[in-house]
Amino acid sequence: MASKQKDFSYYTHSKEAQQKLYKRSLIVVIISQIFSGAGLAAGITVGALLIQEMTGNENLAGMPIALSTFGSAISAYLVGRLSQRYGRRLGLGAGFITGGIGAIGVIMAAMMGSLTILFLFLLIYGAGTSSNLQARYAGTDLANEKQRATAVSLALVSTTVGAVAGPNLVLPMGHVADFIGIPTLTGVFLLAGIAYILAGLTFLVFLRPDPLLVAREIELAAEKDRKSIEDGQLTHRQTTSRMGVWVGAIVLVLSHGVMVAIMTMTPVHMQHHGAELSGIGLVIGLHIAGMYLPSIFTGVLVDRIGRPAMVIASGLTLALSGILAAYVAGGSVFWMSISLILLGAGWNFGLISGTAIVIDSTDVLTRAKTQGSIDVFVALAGTAGGLASGLIVAFSSFALLSFLGVYISLLLIPLIIWMRYKEKKPLVDSI
């Protein structure tokens, strides 16, 4: 039995062993996501407010999200390459621990009052965000086609526990911060540092054997069984669909960019209209619940009625959110909560359906590298959204930002219709 860690032949020809490892790997992913969810809250909830406090103006309010998402882009590339070469365990474990170090560094920078150091550690902190997103792939490595979206959903919904709790711990963690002598707004970054490090250790210690490496060996063994070895070199059937990869990537990029842009400026918009910090924290907490909690049923819907139908649902939900954000009172916790819940749900539909399209369209032997590259662009979309949101609101209005989000969201609909037309397939799969 000891040889099973190094010799994957135990799994290559046993469907029962593969399913057991699939379920065990999914449990590890779920536990890690519960921890890492709490780490997501810090930059979202108080990042813009921290910058305002340090600079005295709102022109740079979008910088925390922009920098952390740019750091997420760099990390996505590196985590993807590490995972491709050494497996999910090392790639994701290193990414989460790096994000934890970044969160602790943000606290140090705030204590020193240094924007330069703060910006540096916000970049590093972004590694936690990209690792949290890429962890969704770890649960799909051994999943069959009808399990993939559901596996992504289980990974995402487990994030809800920490992600919803985080923003609502702004005030309690602020008291902790005051008690230990660090700036009040950095209390949630302390929570993020601990949460990300625990998530990383969970992967490093428990994700054995590595599901990606096992999936790769299963594919290689299958190719050998098909007798596709020529001149001593292994060849495998090319299963990558370039159109599918591009469409899935665009769905992920657009839905993420719209979500980040509107979410980033919501705390500042609400504060301008007299909302209390506790109310802002509640809205962001409910937004994050909207991002992850629908995963309970989103994955099943994506697997049952199909990826295209849920992409259309994503575009419509994001657009409705943008319309509400533009028109409702900025100081209304209730109406801003409704808008932000819809924003999160639209992102959720886009993330799971787009991820499923990417997985369907890639070969297991190169999948991690492709996934990492796509997540680079997803993170860059978040960077662009974060930066642009601050500038648009500063020089125009939150309403204009919201209407731009509506326009971009609706582009998802003709995109997916075009893809299905090219594939000569219906928009809704048969159930």
C-alpha positions in Angstrom: 0.0 0.0 0.0 2.9 2.3 0.7 3.8 2.2 -3.0 0.5 3.8 -4.0 1.8 7.3 -3.2 4.5 6.9 -5.8 3.1 4.2 -8.2 -0.1 5.5 -9.7 -0.7 2.1 -11.5 -3.0 1.2 -8.5 -5.4 3.8 -9.9 -5.0 3.6 -13.6 -7.2 0.5 -14.3 -9.5 0.7 -11.3 -12.6 2.9 -11.6 -13.5 2.2 -8.0 -10.0 3.4 -6.8 -10.3 6.5 -9.1 -13.7 7.4 -7.6 -12.5 6.9 -4.1 -9.5 9.2 -4.8 -11.8 11.7 -6.5 -14.1 11.9 -3.4 -11.1 12.1 -1.0 -9.5 14.9 -3.1 -12.7 16.8 -3.2 -13.0 16.6 0.6 -9.5 18.1 0.9 -10.4 20.9 -1.5 -13.6 21.6 0.4 -11.7 21.9 3.8 -9.1 24.1 2.2 -11.7 26.4 0.6 -13.5 26.8 4.0 -10.2 28.3 5.3 -9.3 30.3 2.2 -12.8 31.9 1.9 -12.0 34.0 5.0 -8.9 35.3 3.3 -10.9 36.7 0.4 -12.8 39.1 2.6 -10.0 41.5 3.6 -9.1 43.2 0.4 -12.7 43.3 -0.8 -14.2 44.8 2.4 -11.7 47.3 3.7 -9.0 47.6 1.1 -10.5 50.7 -0.5 -11.2 52.2 3.0 -7.6 51.5 4.1 -6.2 53.4 1.1 -8.6 56.3 1.8 -7.5 56.4 5.4 -3.8 56.4 4.4 -4.0 58.9 1.6 -7.0 61.1 2.5 -8.7 60.8 -0.9 -10.5 58.3 -3.0 -8.6 58.6 -6.3 -6.6 55.5 -5.4 -9.5 53.6 -3.8 -9.4 51.0 -6.6 -5.7 50.2 -6.0 -6.1 47.4 -3.4 -8.3 45.3 -5.7 -6.3 46.3 -8.7 -2.9 45.4 -7.1 -4.2 42.2 -5.5 -5.8 41.0 -8.7 -2.6 41.9 -10.7 -0.7 39.9 -8.1 -3.3 37.2 -8.6 -2.5 37.2 -12.4 1.2 36.7 -11.7 0.4 34.0 -9.2 -2.1 32.3 -11.5 0.6 31.8 -14.1 3.2 30.5 -11.6 0.7 28.2 -9.8 -0.5 26.8 -13.1 3.1 26.0 -14.2 3.9 24.5 -10.8 0.8 22.4 -10.9 1.5 21.3 -14.4 5.0 20.1 -13.4 4.6 19.0 -9.8 0.9 18.6 -9.3 -1.9 20.5 -7.5 -0.6 19.8 -4.0 2.6 21.8 -4.4 1.2 24.5 -6.7 -1.8 25.4 -4.6 -0.1 24.9 -1.3 2.7 27.3 -2.2 0.1 29.8 -3.6 -2.0 30.0 -0.5 1.0 30.3 1.9 2.4 33.1 -0.3 -1.0 34.9 -0.1 -0.9 34.5 3.7 2.5 36.1 3.8 1.2 39.0 1.7 -1.7 39.6 4.1 0.7 39.8 7.1 2.9 42.2 5.1 -0.1 44.5 4.5 -0.4 44.9 8.3 3.2 45.7 8.6 3.0 48.3 5.8 -0.1 50.0 7.4 1.8 50.2 10.7 4.7 51.8 9.0 2.4 54.2 7.0 4.2 53.2 3.8 2.2 53.1 0.6 5.1 51.6 -1.4 5.4 48.6 0.9 1.6 48.3 1.1 1.3 48.1 -2.7 4.1 45.5 -2.8 2.4 43.2 -0.2 -1.0 43.7 -1.8 0.5 42.2 -5.0 1.7 39.2 -2.9 -1.6 39.0 -1.1 -3.2 38.4 -4.5 -1.6 34.9 -4.6 -4.3 33.8 -2.2 -7.1 34.9 -4.5 -5.7 33.1 -7.5 -5.0 29.9 -5.5 -8.6 30.0 -4.2 -9.9 30.2 -7.8 -7.5 27.5 -9.2 -8.4 25.2 -6.3 -11.7 24.7 -8.1 -9.9 22.7 -10.8 -8.3 20.3 -8.3 -11.7 18.7 -7.6 -12.3 18.1 -11.3 -9.1 16.2 -12.2 -10.7 12.8 -11.7 -14.3 13.8 -12.4 -16.1 12.6 -15.5 -17.9 15.0 -17.9 -21.2 14.9 -15.9 -19.4 15.5 -12.6 -17.2 18.4 -13.5 -19.4 21.4 -12.9 -20.8 19.8 -9.8 -17.3 19.3 -8.5 -16.5 23.0 -9.2 -19.7 23.9 -7.3 -18.8 21.9 -4.2 -15.4 23.6 -4.1 -17.0 27.0 -4.5 -19.9 26.5 -2.0 -17.5 25.5 0.7 -15.8 28.9 0.3 -19.0 30.4 1.5 -18.4 29.6 5.1 -15.3 31.7 5.5 -16.1 34.2 2.7 -19.4 35.3 4.3 -18.1 35.3 7.8 -15.1 37.4 6.9 -16.8 40.8 6.1 -19.0 40.4 9.1 -15.9 40.1 11.3 -14.7 43.5 10.3 -15.7 45.1 13.6 -14.7 42.1 15.9 -11.3 41.8 14.1 -11.0 45.6 14.4 -11.3 45.2 18.2 -8.6 42.4 18.0 -6.4 44.8 16.0 -6.8 47.5 18.6 -6.0 45.1 21.4 -2.7 43.9 19.8 -1.8 47.4 18.6 -2.2 47.3 14.9 -4.3 49.6 12.7 -8.0 48.9 13.1 -8.8 48.3 9.5 -6.0 45.7 9.2 -7.7 43.3 11.6 -9.3 41.3 8.7 -5.9 41.0 7.0 -4.7 39.3 10.2 -7.6 36.8 9.7 -6.7 36.5 6.0 -3.1 35.7 6.8 -4.0 32.9 9.2 -6.7 31.5 6.9 -4.5 31.4 3.7 -1.7 29.7 5.5 -4.0 27.0 6.9 -5.5 26.5 3.5 -2.0 26.0 2.0 -1.0 23.5 4.7 -4.2 21.5 4.1 -3.2 21.0 0.5 0.5 20.2 1.3 -0.3 17.7 4.0 -3.5 16.0 2.8 -3.7 16.1 -1.0 -1.9 12.7 -1.5 -1.7 11.2 -4.0 -2.0 14.2 -6.2 -5.2 14.0 -8.3 -3.7 15.8 -11.3 -0.7 13.5 -11.5 -3.0 10.5 -11.1 -5.3 11.7 -13.9 -2.3 12.2 -16.1 -1.2 8.6 -15.5 -4.7 7.4 -16.2 -4.6 9.2 -19.6 -1.2 7.8 -20.4 -2.2 4.3 -19.5 -5.3 4.6 -21.7 -3.2 5.7 -24.6 -0.9 2.8 -24.2 -3.9 0.5 -24.2 -4.9 2.1 -27.5 -1.4 1.2 -28.7 -0.5 4.7 -29.7 3.2 4.5 -29.0 5.4 5.2 -32.0 9.2 5.0 -32.1 9.3 5.0 -28.4 7.4 8.3 -28.1 4.0 8.5 -26.5 1.4 10.2 -28.6 -2.1 11.1 -27.4 -5.2 12.1 -29.1 -5.6 15.8 -29.4 -8.8 16.7 -27.5 -8.2 20.4 -27.1 -10.9 22.6 -28.7 -9.4 26.0 -29.3 -12.8 27.6 -29.8 -14.0 26.1 -26.6 -10.9 27.3 -24.7 -11.4 30.9 -26.1 -15.1 31.1 -25.4 -14.7 29.7 -21.9 -11.9 32.1 -21.2 -13.9 35.1 -22.5 -16.9 34.1 -20.3 -14.6 33.9 -17.3 -12.8 37.2 -18.1 -16.0 39.3 -18.8 -18.0 38.0 -15.8 -15.1 38.5 -13.4 -14.2 42.0 -14.7 -17.7 43.3 -14.3 -18.1 41.8 -10.9 -14.8 43.2 -9.6 -15.4 46.7 -11.0 -18.8 47.2 -9.4 -17.9 45.4 -6.1 -14.7 47.5 -5.7 -16.5 50.8 -5.5 -19.6 49.7 -3.6 -18.0 50.4 -0.1 -16.9 53.9 -1.1 -20.3 54.6 -2.9 -22.2 53.4 0.2 -20.0 55.4 2.6 -20.6 58.6 0.6 -24.3 58.0 1.1 -24.0 57.7 4.9 -23.9 53.9 5.3 -22.2 52.6 8.5 -19.1 50.3 8.3 -21.2 47.5 9.8 -23.8 48.0 7.0 -21.1 48.0 4.3 -19.7 44.8 5.8 -23.1 43.1 5.7 -23.6 44.1 2.0 -20.2 42.7 1.1 -20.8 39.6 3.1 -24.1 39.0 1.3 -22.4 39.7 -2.0 -19.8 37.0 -1.3 -22.7 34.7 -0.3 -24.2 35.4 -3.7 -20.9 34.6 -5.3 -20.5 31.2 -3.7 -23.8 29.9 -2.2 -25.6 29.4 -5.5 -23.0 26.8 -6.3 -25.3 24.4 -4.4 -27.4 24.2 -7.5 -25.4 26.0 -10.2 -23.1 23.0 -10.9 -26.0 20.6 -11.2 -27.8 23.0 -13.6 -24.6 23.4 -15.7 -24.2 19.6 -15.9 -27.9 19.1 -16.7 -29.2 21.9 -18.9 -25.8 22.7 -20.3 -23.0 25.3 -20.2 -24.5 27.7 -22.8 -27.8 28.2 -21.0 -26.0 29.1 -17.8 -23.7 31.6 -19.6 -26.8 33.4 -20.8 -28.2 33.3 -17.2 -24.9 34.9 -16.1 -25.1 37.7 -18.6 -28.7 38.5 -17.7 -28.2 38.4 -13.9 -25.1 40.6 -14.1 -27.0 43.1 -16.2 -29.9 43.2 -13.8 -27.5 43.8 -10.9 -25.9 46.7 -12.8 -29.3 48.3 -13.5 -30.2 48.1 -9.8 -26.8 49.4 -8.6 -27.3 52.4 -10.9 -30.7 53.4 -9.7 -31.2 52.4 -6.0 -30.2 54.6 -3.1 -26.5 54.2 -2.2 -27.1 54.4 1.5 -29.8 51.6 1.4 -28.3 48.5 2.9 -31.3 46.5 1.7 -31.3 47.6 -2.0 -27.5 47.5 -2.3 -27.6 44.0 -0.8 -30.1 42.9 -3.5 -27.9 44.4 -6.2 -24.7 42.9 -4.9 -26.3 39.4 -4.3 -27.3 39.4 -8.0 -23.8 40.6 -8.9 -22.3 37.6 -7.0 -24.8 35.2 -8.5 -24.1 36.3 -12.0 -20.4 35.9 -11.4 -21.1 32.4 -10.0 -23.0 31.3 -13.1 -20.3 32.6 -15.4 -17.4 31.1 -13.4 -18.9 27.6 -13.2 -20.2 27.5 -16.8 -17.0 29.1 -18.1 -14.8 26.7 -16.1 -16.7 23.7 -17.3 -16.3 24.8 -20.9 -12.6 25.2 -20.4 -12.3 21.7 -18.8 -14.3 20.1 -21.5 -12.1 21.7 -24.2 -8.7 20.8 -22.8 -6.5 17.7 -22.6 -5.6 16.4 -19.2 -1.9 16.3 -20.2 -1.7 20.1 -20.6 -4.8 21.2 -18.7 -3.2 22.8 -15.6 -0.9 25.0 -17.8 -3.9 26.1 -19.9 -6.0 26.7 -16.8 -3.3 28.8 -15.2 -2.9 30.9 -18.4 -6.6 31.6 -18.5 -6.7 32.6 -14.9 -4.0 35.1 -15.7 -6.4 36.9 -18.0 -9.2 36.5 -15.4 -7.0 38.2 -12.8 -5.9 40.9 -15.3 -9.6 41.6 -16.0 -10.1 42.1 -12.3 -7.1 44.4 -12.2 -8.5 46.5 -15.1 -11.9 46.5 -13.5 -10.6 47.6 -10.1 -8.4 50.4 -11.6 -11.1 51.6 -14.0 -13.8 51.6 -11.4 -12.0 54.1 -9.1 -11.3 56.4 -12.0 -14.8 56.2 -13.5 -16.4 57.0 -10.2 -13.9 59.7 -9.3 -14.4 61.5 -12.6 -18.0 60.6 -13.4 -20.4 58.5 -11.2 -21.1 55.1 -9.8 -24.2 54.9 -12.1 -22.0 55.2 -15.2 -19.8 52.4 -13.9 -22.9 50.2 -13.4 -24.2 50.9 -16.9 -20.9 49.9 -18.4 -21.1 46.7 -16.5 -24.6 46.1 -17.9 -23.3 46.5 -21.5 -20.3 44.2 -21.0 -22.4 41.6 -19.3 -24.9 41.4 -22.2 -22.0 40.6 -24.6 -22.0 37.1 -23.1 -25.2 36.3 -24.8 -24.2 36.7 -28.5 -20.9 35.1 -27.7 -22.4 31.8 -26.5 -25.0 31.9 -29.3 -22.2 32.2 -31.9 -20.3 29.3 -30.3 -23.3 27.0 -30.4 -24.1 28.0 -34.0 -20.6 27.1 -35.0 -20.9 23.7 -33.2 -24.4 23.2 -34.7 -25.7 22.4 -31.2 -28.8 23.7 -29.3 -28.5 26.3 -26.6 -30.1 24.0 -24.0 -28.8 20.4 -23.6 -31.3 17.6 -23.3 -31.9 16.6 -19.7 
